């Protein structure tokens, strides 16, 4: 499959991959059955930044859902 014909991952999956790529420089989160490709050394500050990004994404999604529910009740 070429890059153009790959199916687009679901939004949460795409966000998780985006965070992994940005903070850990990981191309995919798929298992590739290779220690060199599946295991990565990660600095604690990179792990912290990735966890903060994931937390913030969840907080924003929750706020949007709460706002949507509040406006739907009116």
PDB file of N, H, CA, C and O in Angstrom:
ATOM      1  N   UNK A   1       0.834  -1.179   0.000  1.00  0.00           N
ATOM      2  CA  UNK A   1       0.000   0.000   0.000  1.00  0.00           C
ATOM      3  C   UNK A   1       0.881   1.245   0.000  1.00  0.00           C
ATOM      4  O   UNK A   1       1.819   1.339   0.792  1.00  0.00           O
ATOM      5  N   UNK A   2       0.595   2.177  -0.859  1.00  0.00           N
ATOM      6  H   UNK A   2      -0.167   2.100  -1.502  1.00  0.00           H
ATOM      7  CA  UNK A   2       1.363   3.416  -0.876  1.00  0.00           C
ATOM      8  C   UNK A   2       0.845   4.346   0.209  1.00  0.00           C
ATOM      9  O   UNK A   2      -0.220   4.121   0.784  1.00  0.00           O
ATOM     10  N   UNK A   3       1.601   5.378   0.475  1.00  0.00           N
ATOM     11  H   UNK A   3       2.466   5.561   0.008  1.00  0.00           H
ATOM     12  CA  UNK A   3       1.209   6.354   1.503  1.00  0.00           C
ATOM     13  C   UNK A   3      -0.152   6.971   1.164  1.00  0.00           C
ATOM     14  O   UNK A   3      -0.961   7.215   2.059  1.00  0.00           O
ATOM     15  N   UNK A   4      -0.404   7.220  -0.110  1.00  0.00           N
ATOM     16  H   UNK A   4       0.254   7.022  -0.837  1.00  0.00           H
ATOM     17  CA  UNK A   4      -1.651   7.861  -0.535  1.00  0.00           C
ATOM     18  C   UNK A   4      -2.854   6.931  -0.410  1.00  0.00           C
ATOM     19  O   UNK A   4      -3.978   7.408  -0.260  1.00  0.00           O
ATOM     20  N   UNK A   5      -2.645   5.599  -0.468  1.00  0.00           N
ATOM     21  H   UNK A   5      -1.732   5.211  -0.590  1.00  0.00           H
ATOM     22  CA  UNK A   5      -3.773   4.678  -0.423  1.00  0.00           C
ATOM     23  C   UNK A   5      -3.985   4.055   0.953  1.00  0.00           C
ATOM     24  O   UNK A   5      -4.925   3.281   1.137  1.00  0.00           O
ATOM     25  N   UNK A   6      -3.125   4.378   1.924  1.00  0.00           N
ATOM     26  H   UNK A   6      -2.361   5.006   1.774  1.00  0.00           H
ATOM     27  CA  UNK A   6      -3.314   3.840   3.272  1.00  0.00           C
ATOM     28  C   UNK A   6      -4.597   4.401   3.865  1.00  0.00           C
ATOM     29  O   UNK A   6      -4.897   5.581   3.683  1.00  0.00           O
ATOM     30  N   UNK A   7      -5.365   3.565   4.578  1.00  0.00           N
ATOM     31  H   UNK A   7      -5.121   2.606   4.725  1.00  0.00           H
ATOM     32  CA  UNK A   7      -6.571   4.096   5.214  1.00  0.00           C
ATOM     33  C   UNK A   7      -6.193   5.086   6.309  1.00  0.00           C
ATOM     34  O   UNK A   7      -5.191   4.909   7.002  1.00  0.00           O
ATOM     35  N   UNK A   8      -7.003   6.125   6.458  1.00  0.00           N
ATOM     36  H   UNK A   8      -7.818   6.269   5.896  1.00  0.00           H
ATOM     37  CA  UNK A   8      -6.762   7.121   7.498  1.00  0.00           C
ATOM     38  C   UNK A   8      -7.153   6.531   8.846  1.00  0.00           C
ATOM     39  O   UNK A   8      -8.269   6.033   8.997  1.00  0.00           O
ATOM     40  N   UNK A   9      -6.248   6.578   9.839  1.00  0.00           N
ATOM     41  H   UNK A   9      -5.342   6.983   9.717  1.00  0.00           H
ATOM     42  CA  UNK A   9      -6.599   6.026  11.148  1.00  0.00           C
ATOM     43  C   UNK A   9      -7.673   6.870  11.824  1.00  0.00           C
ATOM     44  O   UNK A   9      -7.834   8.051  11.514  1.00  0.00           O
ATOM     45  N   UNK A  10      -8.399   6.261  12.742  1.00  0.00           N
ATOM     46  H   UNK A  10      -8.269   5.302  12.993  1.00  0.00           H
ATOM     47  CA  UNK A  10      -9.427   6.974  13.492  1.00  0.00           C
ATOM     48  C   UNK A  10      -8.772   8.122  14.256  1.00  0.00           C
ATOM     49  O   UNK A  10      -7.575   8.074  14.542  1.00  0.00           O
ATOM     50  N   UNK A  11      -9.536   9.135  14.581  1.00  0.00           N
ATOM     51  H   UNK A  11     -10.508   9.174  14.349  1.00  0.00           H
ATOM     52  CA  UNK A  11      -8.999  10.341  15.220  1.00  0.00           C
ATOM     53  C   UNK A  11      -8.178  10.047  16.473  1.00  0.00           C
ATOM     54  O   UNK A  11      -7.062  10.555  16.576  1.00  0.00           O
ATOM     55  N   UNK A  12      -8.667   9.251  17.436  1.00  0.00           N
ATOM     56  H   UNK A  12      -9.574   8.838  17.352  1.00  0.00           H
ATOM     57  CA  UNK A  12      -7.835   8.986  18.621  1.00  0.00           C
ATOM     58  C   UNK A  12      -6.528   8.280  18.264  1.00  0.00           C
ATOM     59  O   UNK A  12      -5.478   8.603  18.819  1.00  0.00           O
ATOM     60  N   UNK A  13      -6.585   7.336  17.357  1.00  0.00           N
ATOM     61  H   UNK A  13      -7.438   7.074  16.906  1.00  0.00           H
ATOM     62  CA  UNK A  13      -5.385   6.614  16.936  1.00  0.00           C
ATOM     63  C   UNK A  13      -4.410   7.562  16.257  1.00  0.00           C
ATOM     64  O   UNK A  13      -3.203   7.477  16.480  1.00  0.00           O
ATOM     65  N   UNK A  14      -4.920   8.454  15.439  1.00  0.00           N
ATOM     66  H   UNK A  14      -5.901   8.523  15.258  1.00  0.00           H
ATOM     67  CA  UNK A  14      -4.072   9.424  14.748  1.00  0.00           C
ATOM     68  C   UNK A  14      -3.412  10.367  15.751  1.00  0.00           C
ATOM     69  O   UNK A  14      -2.241  10.714  15.595  1.00  0.00           O
ATOM     70  N   UNK A  15      -4.142  10.779  16.767  1.00  0.00           N
ATOM     71  H   UNK A  15      -5.093  10.497  16.894  1.00  0.00           H
ATOM     72  CA  UNK A  15      -3.587  11.667  17.786  1.00  0.00           C
ATOM     73  C   UNK A  15      -2.493  10.962  18.583  1.00  0.00           C
ATOM     74  O   UNK A  15      -1.457  11.561  18.872  1.00  0.00           O
ATOM     75  N   UNK A  16      -2.710   9.705  18.937  1.00  0.00           N
ATOM     76  H   UNK A  16      -3.551   9.219  18.702  1.00  0.00           H
ATOM     77  CA  UNK A  16      -1.705   8.928  19.666  1.00  0.00           C
ATOM     78  C   UNK A  16      -0.440   8.800  18.820  1.00  0.00           C
ATOM     79  O   UNK A  16       0.665   8.972  19.333  1.00  0.00           O
ATOM     80  N   UNK A  17      -0.590   8.505  17.548  1.00  0.00           N
ATOM     81  H   UNK A  17      -1.488   8.365  17.132  1.00  0.00           H
ATOM     82  CA  UNK A  17       0.559   8.388  16.658  1.00  0.00           C
ATOM     83  C   UNK A  17       1.274   9.732  16.504  1.00  0.00           C
ATOM     84  O   UNK A  17       2.503   9.784  16.459  1.00  0.00           O
ATOM     85  N   UNK A  18       0.509  10.803  16.425  1.00  0.00           N
ATOM     86  H   UNK A  18      -0.489  10.761  16.462  1.00  0.00           H
ATOM     87  CA  UNK A  18       1.098  12.141  16.319  1.00  0.00           C
ATOM     88  C   UNK A  18       1.951  12.461  17.555  1.00  0.00           C
ATOM     89  O   UNK A  18       3.052  12.996  17.428  1.00  0.00           O
ATOM     90  N   UNK A  19       1.446  12.136  18.731  1.00  0.00           N
ATOM     91  H   UNK A  19       0.551  11.701  18.834  1.00  0.00           H
ATOM     92  CA  UNK A  19       2.191  12.373  19.970  1.00  0.00           C
ATOM     93  C   UNK A  19       3.459  11.519  19.990  1.00  0.00           C
ATOM     94  O   UNK A  19       4.529  12.011  20.350  1.00  0.00           O
ATOM     95  N   UNK A  20       3.348  10.258  19.611  1.00  0.00           N
ATOM     96  H   UNK A  20       2.478   9.859  19.319  1.00  0.00           H
ATOM     97  CA  UNK A  20       4.521   9.373  19.579  1.00  0.00           C
ATOM     98  C   UNK A  20       5.566   9.879  18.590  1.00  0.00           C
ATOM     99  O   UNK A  20       6.762   9.861  18.884  1.00  0.00           O
ATOM    100  N   UNK A  21       5.125  10.324  17.437  1.00  0.00           N
ATOM    101  H   UNK A  21       4.154  10.339  17.198  1.00  0.00           H
ATOM    102  CA  UNK A  21       6.059  10.820  16.421  1.00  0.00           C
ATOM    103  C   UNK A  21       6.738  12.096  16.885  1.00  0.00           C
ATOM    104  O   UNK A  21       7.944  12.260  16.705  1.00  0.00           O
ATOM    105  N   UNK A  22       5.976  12.995  17.477  1.00  0.00           N
ATOM    106  H   UNK A  22       4.996  12.862  17.624  1.00  0.00           H
ATOM    107  CA  UNK A  22       6.521  14.287  17.907  1.00  0.00           C
ATOM    108  C   UNK A  22       7.512  14.141  19.059  1.00  0.00           C
ATOM    109  O   UNK A  22       8.569  14.772  19.053  1.00  0.00           O
ATOM    110  N   UNK A  23       7.176  13.313  20.044  1.00  0.00           N
ATOM    111  H   UNK A  23       6.317  12.800  20.048  1.00  0.00           H
ATOM    112  CA  UNK A  23       7.984  13.242  21.256  1.00  0.00           C
ATOM    113  C   UNK A  23       9.042  12.143  21.238  1.00  0.00           C
ATOM    114  O   UNK A  23      10.058  12.247  21.926  1.00  0.00           O
ATOM    115  N   UNK A  24       8.809  11.092  20.455  1.00  0.00           N
ATOM    116  H   UNK A  24       7.984  11.007  19.896  1.00  0.00           H
ATOM    117  CA  UNK A  24       9.731   9.954  20.465  1.00  0.00           C
ATOM    118  C   UNK A  24      10.327   9.663  19.088  1.00  0.00           C
ATOM    119  O   UNK A  24      11.162   8.769  18.955  1.00  0.00           O
ATOM    120  N   UNK A  25       9.907  10.410  18.057  1.00  0.00           N
ATOM    121  H   UNK A  25       9.229  11.137  18.164  1.00  0.00           H
ATOM    122  CA  UNK A  25      10.403  10.213  16.695  1.00  0.00           C
ATOM    123  C   UNK A  25      10.160   8.787  16.212  1.00  0.00           C
ATOM    124  O   UNK A  25      11.014   8.180  15.566  1.00  0.00           O
ATOM    125  N   UNK A  26       8.967   8.262  16.540  1.00  0.00           N
ATOM    126  H   UNK A  26       8.274   8.755  17.065  1.00  0.00           H
ATOM    127  CA  UNK A  26       8.565   6.908  16.175  1.00  0.00           C
ATOM    128  C   UNK A  26       7.656   6.999  14.950  1.00  0.00           C
ATOM    129  O   UNK A  26       6.702   7.777  14.936  1.00  0.00           O
ATOM    130  N   UNK A  27       7.955   6.206  13.925  1.00  0.00           N
ATOM    131  H   UNK A  27       8.731   5.574  13.936  1.00  0.00           H
ATOM    132  CA  UNK A  27       7.196   6.257  12.671  1.00  0.00           C
ATOM    133  C   UNK A  27       5.855   5.538  12.760  1.00  0.00           C
ATOM    134  O   UNK A  27       4.884   5.959  12.131  1.00  0.00           O
ATOM    135  N   UNK A  28       5.793   4.462  13.532  1.00  0.00           N
ATOM    136  H   UNK A  28       6.582   4.120  14.043  1.00  0.00           H
ATOM    137  CA  UNK A  28       4.572   3.673  13.629  1.00  0.00           C
ATOM    138  C   UNK A  28       4.473   3.074  15.019  1.00  0.00           C
ATOM    139  O   UNK A  28       5.481   2.892  15.702  1.00  0.00           O
ATOM    140  N   UNK A  29       3.264   2.773  15.428  1.00  0.00           N
ATOM    141  H   UNK A  29       2.446   2.921  14.873  1.00  0.00           H
ATOM    142  CA  UNK A  29       3.055   2.085  16.694  1.00  0.00           C
ATOM    143  C   UNK A  29       2.656   0.625  16.463  1.00  0.00           C
ATOM    144  O   UNK A  29       2.231  -0.074  17.383  1.00  0.00           O
ATOM    145  N   UNK A  30       2.803   0.189  15.221  1.00  0.00           N
ATOM    146  H   UNK A  30       3.148   0.756  14.474  1.00  0.00           H
ATOM    147  CA  UNK A  30       2.538  -1.209  14.883  1.00  0.00           C
ATOM    148  C   UNK A  30       3.722  -2.071  15.304  1.00  0.00           C
ATOM    149  O   UNK A  30       4.871  -1.638  15.211  1.00  0.00           O
ATOM    150  N   UNK A  31       3.448  -3.286  15.765  1.00  0.00           N
ATOM    151  H   UNK A  31       2.515  -3.638  15.840  1.00  0.00           H
ATOM    152  CA  UNK A  31       4.507  -4.233  16.095  1.00  0.00           C
ATOM    153  C   UNK A  31       5.171  -4.685  14.804  1.00  0.00           C
ATOM    154  O   UNK A  31       4.500  -5.066  13.845  1.00  0.00           O
ATOM    155  N   UNK A  32       6.505  -4.639  14.792  1.00  0.00           N
ATOM    156  H   UNK A  32       7.050  -4.329  15.571  1.00  0.00           H
ATOM    157  CA  UNK A  32       7.229  -5.035  13.587  1.00  0.00           C
ATOM    158  C   UNK A  32       8.121  -6.254  13.842  1.00  0.00           C
ATOM    159  O   UNK A  32       8.899  -6.659  12.977  1.00  0.00           O
ATOM    160  N   UNK A  33       7.998  -6.830  15.034  1.00  0.00           N
ATOM    161  H   UNK A  33       7.367  -6.502  15.737  1.00  0.00           H
ATOM    162  CA  UNK A  33       8.735  -8.051  15.395  1.00  0.00           C
ATOM    163  C   UNK A  33      10.238  -7.909  15.210  1.00  0.00           C
ATOM    164  O   UNK A  33      10.903  -8.816  14.710  1.00  0.00           O
ATOM    165  N   UNK A  34      10.756  -6.777  15.612  1.00  0.00           N
ATOM    166  H   UNK A  34      10.215  -6.040  16.018  1.00  0.00           H
ATOM    167  CA  UNK A  34      12.189  -6.513  15.553  1.00  0.00           C
ATOM    168  C   UNK A  34      12.546  -5.669  16.766  1.00  0.00           C
ATOM    169  O   UNK A  34      11.987  -4.590  16.961  1.00  0.00           O
ATOM    170  N   UNK A  35      13.475  -6.156  17.583  1.00  0.00           N
ATOM    171  H   UNK A  35      13.929  -7.033  17.425  1.00  0.00           H
ATOM    172  CA  UNK A  35      13.867  -5.394  18.762  1.00  0.00           C
ATOM    173  C   UNK A  35      14.312  -3.984  18.385  1.00  0.00           C
ATOM    174  O   UNK A  35      13.977  -3.016  19.067  1.00  0.00           O
ATOM    175  N   UNK A  36      15.061  -3.875  17.303  1.00  0.00           N
ATOM    176  H   UNK A  36      15.333  -4.662  16.749  1.00  0.00           H
ATOM    177  CA  UNK A  36      15.578  -2.577  16.868  1.00  0.00           C
ATOM    178  C   UNK A  36      14.442  -1.610  16.515  1.00  0.00           C
ATOM    179  O   UNK A  36      14.575  -0.402  16.711  1.00  0.00           O
ATOM    180  N   UNK A  37      13.335  -2.135  15.997  1.00  0.00           N
ATOM    181  H   UNK A  37      13.228  -3.116  15.838  1.00  0.00           H
ATOM    182  CA  UNK A  37      12.222  -1.298  15.578  1.00  0.00           C
ATOM    183  C   UNK A  37      11.131  -1.155  16.638  1.00  0.00           C
ATOM    184  O   UNK A  37      10.409  -0.158  16.652  1.00  0.00           O
ATOM    185  N   UNK A  38      11.005  -2.141  17.522  1.00  0.00           N
ATOM    186  H   UNK A  38      11.592  -2.951  17.510  1.00  0.00           H
ATOM    187  CA  UNK A  38       9.907  -2.147  18.485  1.00  0.00           C
ATOM    188  C   UNK A  38      10.270  -1.602  19.865  1.00  0.00           C
ATOM    189  O   UNK A  38       9.378  -1.283  20.651  1.00  0.00           O
ATOM    190  N   UNK A  39      11.549  -1.491  20.172  1.00  0.00           N
ATOM    191  H   UNK A  39      12.274  -1.749  19.534  1.00  0.00           H
ATOM    192  CA  UNK A  39      11.973  -0.992  21.481  1.00  0.00           C
ATOM    193  C   UNK A  39      12.775   0.281  21.291  1.00  0.00           C
ATOM    194  O   UNK A  39      13.632   0.363  20.411  1.00  0.00           O
ATOM    195  N   UNK A  40      12.490   1.279  22.127  1.00  0.00           N
ATOM    196  H   UNK A  40      11.794   1.212  22.842  1.00  0.00           H
ATOM    197  CA  UNK A  40      13.132   2.584  21.994  1.00  0.00           C
ATOM    198  C   UNK A  40      13.611   3.068  23.357  1.00  0.00           C
ATOM    199  O   UNK A  40      12.921   2.889  24.360  1.00  0.00           O
ATOM    200  N   UNK A  41      14.792   3.680  23.395  1.00  0.00           N
ATOM    201  H   UNK A  41      15.353   3.826  22.580  1.00  0.00           H
ATOM    202  CA  UNK A  41      15.244   4.379  24.597  1.00  0.00           C
ATOM    203  C   UNK A  41      14.519   5.713  24.622  1.00  0.00           C
ATOM    204  O   UNK A  41      14.466   6.424  23.618  1.00  0.00           O
ATOM    205  N   UNK A  42      13.965   6.046  25.772  1.00  0.00           N
ATOM    206  H   UNK A  42      14.008   5.469  26.588  1.00  0.00           H
ATOM    207  CA  UNK A  42      13.179   7.273  25.887  1.00  0.00           C
ATOM    208  C   UNK A  42      13.676   8.066  27.089  1.00  0.00           C
ATOM    209  O   UNK A  42      13.796   7.528  28.189  1.00  0.00           O
ATOM    210  N   UNK A  43      13.961   9.324  26.878  1.00  0.00           N
ATOM    211  H   UNK A  43      13.864   9.762  25.984  1.00  0.00           H
ATOM    212  CA  UNK A  43      14.350  10.197  27.979  1.00  0.00           C
ATOM    213  C   UNK A  43      13.129  10.503  28.839  1.00  0.00           C
ATOM    214  O   UNK A  43      12.012  10.598  28.330  1.00  0.00           O
ATOM    215  N   UNK A  44      13.342  10.654  30.121  1.00  0.00           N
ATOM    216  H   UNK A  44      14.250  10.577  30.534  1.00  0.00           H
ATOM    217  CA  UNK A  44      12.212  10.904  31.020  1.00  0.00           C
ATOM    218  C   UNK A  44      11.506  12.204  30.673  1.00  0.00           C
ATOM    219  O   UNK A  44      10.289  12.299  30.831  1.00  0.00           O
ATOM    220  N   UNK A  45      12.247  13.215  30.200  1.00  0.00           N
ATOM    221  H   UNK A  45      13.235  13.137  30.072  1.00  0.00           H
ATOM    222  CA  UNK A  45      11.601  14.477  29.852  1.00  0.00           C
ATOM    223  C   UNK A  45      10.739  14.328  28.609  1.00  0.00           C
ATOM    224  O   UNK A  45       9.726  15.014  28.474  1.00  0.00           O
ATOM    225  N   UNK A  46      11.128  13.438  27.696  1.00  0.00           N
ATOM    226  H   UNK A  46      11.951  12.881  27.806  1.00  0.00           H
ATOM    227  CA  UNK A  46      10.300  13.179  26.519  1.00  0.00           C
ATOM    228  C   UNK A  46       9.037  12.424  26.922  1.00  0.00           C
ATOM    229  O   UNK A  46       7.952  12.692  26.405  1.00  0.00           O
ATOM    230  N   UNK A  47       9.188  11.475  27.852  1.00  0.00           N
ATOM    231  H   UNK A  47      10.069  11.257  28.271  1.00  0.00           H
ATOM    232  CA  UNK A  47       8.016  10.741  28.349  1.00  0.00           C
ATOM    233  C   UNK A  47       7.057  11.695  29.043  1.00  0.00           C
ATOM    234  O   UNK A  47       5.846  11.620  28.838  1.00  0.00           O
ATOM    235  N   UNK A  48       7.593  12.587  29.858  1.00  0.00           N
ATOM    236  H   UNK A  48       8.577  12.647  30.024  1.00  0.00           H
ATOM    237  CA  UNK A  48       6.752  13.559  30.553  1.00  0.00           C
ATOM    238  C   UNK A  48       6.011  14.449  29.556  1.00  0.00           C
ATOM    239  O   UNK A  48       4.811  14.680  29.700  1.00  0.00           O
ATOM    240  N   UNK A  49       6.720  14.945  28.552  1.00  0.00           N
ATOM    241  H   UNK A  49       7.695  14.757  28.435  1.00  0.00           H
ATOM    242  CA  UNK A  49       6.103  15.812  27.545  1.00  0.00           C
ATOM    243  C   UNK A  49       4.999  15.077  26.786  1.00  0.00           C
ATOM    244  O   UNK A  49       3.950  15.656  26.507  1.00  0.00           O
ATOM    245  N   UNK A  50       5.229  13.814  26.454  1.00  0.00           N
ATOM    246  H   UNK A  50       6.082  13.344  26.681  1.00  0.00           H
ATOM    247  CA  UNK A  50       4.221  13.027  25.742  1.00  0.00           C
ATOM    248  C   UNK A  50       2.995  12.795  26.619  1.00  0.00           C
ATOM    249  O   UNK A  50       1.863  12.894  26.144  1.00  0.00           O
ATOM    250  N   UNK A  51       3.215  12.486  27.891  1.00  0.00           N
ATOM    251  H   UNK A  51       4.134  12.405  28.276  1.00  0.00           H
ATOM    252  CA  UNK A  51       2.090  12.278  28.801  1.00  0.00           C
ATOM    253  C   UNK A  51       1.308  13.572  29.010  1.00  0.00           C
ATOM    254  O   UNK A  51       0.080  13.553  29.089  1.00  0.00           O
ATOM    255  N   UNK A  52       2.016  14.690  29.099  1.00  0.00           N
ATOM    256  H   UNK A  52       3.014  14.706  29.035  1.00  0.00           H
ATOM    257  CA  UNK A  52       1.327  15.979  29.230  1.00  0.00           C
ATOM    258  C   UNK A  52       0.511  16.288  27.981  1.00  0.00           C
ATOM    259  O   UNK A  52      -0.598  16.812  28.083  1.00  0.00           O
ATOM    260  N   UNK A  53       1.040  15.974  26.816  1.00  0.00           N
ATOM    261  H   UNK A  53       1.942  15.549  26.733  1.00  0.00           H
ATOM    262  CA  UNK A  53       0.306  16.198  25.567  1.00  0.00           C
ATOM    263  C   UNK A  53      -0.945  15.324  25.513  1.00  0.00           C
ATOM    264  O   UNK A  53      -2.008  15.784  25.097  1.00  0.00           O
ATOM    265  N   UNK A  54      -0.822  14.074  25.929  1.00  0.00           N
ATOM    266  H   UNK A  54       0.041  13.700  26.267  1.00  0.00           H
ATOM    267  CA  UNK A  54      -1.977  13.171  25.935  1.00  0.00           C
ATOM    268  C   UNK A  54      -3.028  13.637  26.943  1.00  0.00           C
ATOM    269  O   UNK A  54      -4.227  13.607  26.665  1.00  0.00           O
ATOM    270  N   UNK A  55      -2.570  14.062  28.098  1.00  0.00           N
ATOM    271  H   UNK A  55      -1.597  14.087  28.325  1.00  0.00           H
ATOM    272  CA  UNK A  55      -3.496  14.571  29.126  1.00  0.00           C
ATOM    273  C   UNK A  55      -4.239  15.802  28.605  1.00  0.00           C
ATOM    274  O   UNK A  55      -5.457  15.911  28.752  1.00  0.00           O
ATOM    275  N   UNK A  56      -3.503  16.717  28.002  1.00  0.00           N
ATOM    276  H   UNK A  56      -2.514  16.629  27.883  1.00  0.00           H
ATOM    277  CA  UNK A  56      -4.110  17.944  27.472  1.00  0.00           C
ATOM    278  C   UNK A  56      -5.119  17.624  26.368  1.00  0.00           C
ATOM    279  O   UNK A  56      -6.186  18.235  26.306  1.00  0.00           O
ATOM    280  N   UNK A  57      -4.790  16.682  25.510  1.00  0.00           N
ATOM    281  H   UNK A  57      -3.923  16.186  25.560  1.00  0.00           H
ATOM    282  CA  UNK A  57      -5.718  16.279  24.454  1.00  0.00           C
ATOM    283  C   UNK A  57      -7.002  15.707  25.054  1.00  0.00           C
ATOM    284  O   UNK A  57      -8.097  15.998  24.572  1.00  0.00           O
ATOM    285  N   UNK A  58      -6.870  14.902  26.095  1.00  0.00           N
ATOM    286  H   UNK A  58      -5.981  14.666  26.486  1.00  0.00           H
ATOM    287  CA  UNK A  58      -8.046  14.358  26.768  1.00  0.00           C
ATOM    288  C   UNK A  58      -8.865  15.427  27.462  1.00  0.00           C
ATOM    289  O   UNK A  58     -10.095  15.389  27.444  1.00  0.00           O
ATOM    290  N   UNK A  59      -8.175  16.387  28.077  1.00  0.00           N
ATOM    291  H   UNK A  59      -7.175  16.418  28.091  1.00  0.00           H
ATOM    292  CA  UNK A  59      -8.863  17.481  28.759  1.00  0.00           C
ATOM    293  C   UNK A  59      -9.658  18.313  27.754  1.00  0.00           C
ATOM    294  O   UNK A  59     -10.801  18.686  28.018  1.00  0.00           O
ATOM    295  N   UNK A  60      -9.058  18.599  26.619  1.00  0.00           N
ATOM    296  H   UNK A  60      -8.129  18.297  26.405  1.00  0.00           H
ATOM    297  CA  UNK A  60      -9.738  19.385  25.583  1.00  0.00           C
ATOM    298  C   UNK A  60     -10.935  18.609  25.026  1.00  0.00           C
ATOM    299  O   UNK A  60     -12.009  19.179  24.834  1.00  0.00           O
ATOM    300  N   UNK A  61     -10.753  17.316  24.768  1.00  0.00           N
ATOM    301  H   UNK A  61      -9.881  16.853  24.924  1.00  0.00           H
ATOM    302  CA  UNK A  61     -11.864  16.494  24.259  1.00  0.00           C
ATOM    303  C   UNK A  61     -13.009  16.450  25.260  1.00  0.00           C
ATOM    304  O   UNK A  61     -14.175  16.521  24.873  1.00  0.00           O
ATOM    305  N   UNK A  62     -12.687  16.336  26.537  1.00  0.00           N
ATOM    306  H   UNK A  62     -11.739  16.279  26.852  1.00  0.00           H
ATOM    307  CA  UNK A  62     -13.721  16.325  27.576  1.00  0.00           C
ATOM    308  C   UNK A  62     -14.455  17.648  27.654  1.00  0.00           C
ATOM    309  O   UNK A  62     -15.677  17.676  27.804  1.00  0.00           O
ATOM    310  N   UNK A  63     -13.719  18.745  27.554  1.00  0.00           N
ATOM    311  H   UNK A  63     -12.727  18.722  27.432  1.00  0.00           H
ATOM    312  CA  UNK A  63     -14.341  20.068  27.595  1.00  0.00           C
ATOM    313  C   UNK A  63     -15.269  20.266  26.400  1.00  0.00           C
ATOM    314  O   UNK A  63     -16.362  20.815  26.537  1.00  0.00           O
ATOM    315  N   UNK A  64     -14.824  19.815  25.225  1.00  0.00           N
ATOM    316  H   UNK A  64     -13.936  19.370  25.113  1.00  0.00           H
ATOM    317  CA  UNK A  64     -15.670  19.927  24.023  1.00  0.00           C
ATOM    318  C   UNK A  64     -16.938  19.098  24.178  1.00  0.00           C
ATOM    319  O   UNK A  64     -18.021  19.542  23.797  1.00  0.00           O
ATOM    320  N   UNK A  65     -16.810  17.897  24.735  1.00  0.00           N
ATOM    321  H   UNK A  65     -15.931  17.536  25.044  1.00  0.00           H
ATOM    322  CA  UNK A  65     -17.975  17.024  24.924  1.00  0.00           C
ATOM    323  C   UNK A  65     -18.943  17.639  25.933  1.00  0.00           C
ATOM    324  O   UNK A  65     -20.158  17.574  25.744  1.00  0.00           O
ATOM    325  N   UNK A  66     -18.418  18.231  26.994  1.00  0.00           N
ATOM    326  H   UNK A  66     -17.432  18.285  27.148  1.00  0.00           H
ATOM    327  CA  UNK A  66     -19.252  18.869  28.003  1.00  0.00           C
ATOM    328  C   UNK A  66     -19.976  20.066  27.404  1.00  0.00           C
ATOM    329  O   UNK A  66     -21.165  20.258  27.656  1.00  0.00           O
ATOM    330  N   UNK A  67     -19.278  20.868  26.621  1.00  0.00           N
ATOM    331  H   UNK A  67     -18.312  20.712  26.416  1.00  0.00           H
ATOM    332  CA  UNK A  67     -19.886  22.025  25.981  1.00  0.00           C
ATOM    333  C   UNK A  67     -20.963  21.590  24.976  1.00  0.00           C
ATOM    334  O   UNK A  67     -22.032  22.197  24.907  1.00  0.00           O
ATOM    335  N   UNK A  68     -20.681  20.552  24.210  1.00  0.00           N
ATOM    336  H   UNK A  68     -19.812  20.060  24.265  1.00  0.00           H
ATOM    337  CA  UNK A  68     -21.661  20.054  23.236  1.00  0.00           C
ATOM    338  C   UNK A  68     -22.911  19.539  23.941  1.00  0.00           C
ATOM    339  O   UNK A  68     -24.028  19.776  23.481  1.00  0.00           O
ATOM    340  N   UNK A  69     -22.723  18.833  25.060  1.00  0.00           N
ATOM    341  H   UNK A  69     -21.815  18.641  25.434  1.00  0.00           H
ATOM    342  CA  UNK A  69     -23.869  18.332  25.821  1.00  0.00           C
ATOM    343  C   UNK A  69     -24.681  19.471  26.424  1.00  0.00           C
ATOM    344  O   UNK A  69     -25.910  19.415  26.450  1.00  0.00           O
ATOM    345  N   UNK A  70     -23.999  20.498  26.905  1.00  0.00           N
ATOM    346  H   UNK A  70     -23.000  20.544  26.883  1.00  0.00           H
ATOM    347  CA  UNK A  70     -24.688  21.633  27.518  1.00  0.00           C
ATOM    348  C   UNK A  70     -25.481  22.411  26.486  1.00  0.00           C
ATOM    349  O   UNK A  70     -26.594  22.855  26.770  1.00  0.00           O
ATOM    350  N   UNK A  71     -24.936  22.583  25.304  1.00  0.00           N
ATOM    351  H   UNK A  71     -24.033  22.222  25.073  1.00  0.00           H
ATOM    352  CA  UNK A  71     -25.648  23.343  24.278  1.00  0.00           C
ATOM    353  C   UNK A  71     -26.759  22.499  23.635  1.00  0.00           C
ATOM    354  O   UNK A  71     -27.723  23.058  23.112  1.00  0.00           O
ATOM    355  N   UNK A  72     -26.642  21.192  23.665  1.00  0.00           N
ATOM    356  H   UNK A  72     -25.858  20.738  24.090  1.00  0.00           H
ATOM    357  CA  UNK A  72     -27.677  20.319  23.101  1.00  0.00           C
ATOM    358  C   UNK A  72     -28.906  20.288  23.990  1.00  0.00           C
ATOM    359  O   UNK A  72     -30.008  20.021  23.513  1.00  0.00           O
ATOM    360  N   UNK A  73     -28.733  20.557  25.272  1.00  0.00           N
ATOM    361  H   UNK A  73     -27.837  20.774  25.660  1.00  0.00           H
ATOM    362  CA  UNK A  73     -29.860  20.532  26.220  1.00  0.00           C
ATOM    363  C   UNK A  73     -30.709  21.770  26.121  1.00  0.00           C
ATOM    364  O   UNK A  73     -31.814  21.792  26.663  1.00  0.00           O
ATOM    365  N   UNK A  74     -30.242  22.800  25.453  1.00  0.00           N
ATOM    366  H   UNK A  74     -29.344  22.782  25.013  1.00  0.00           H
ATOM    367  CA  UNK A  74     -30.992  24.075  25.388  1.00  0.00           C
ATOM    368  C   UNK A  74     -32.007  24.067  24.312  1.00  0.00           C
ATOM    369  O   UNK A  74     -32.718  25.055  24.126  1.00  0.00           O
TER     370      UNK A  74
END
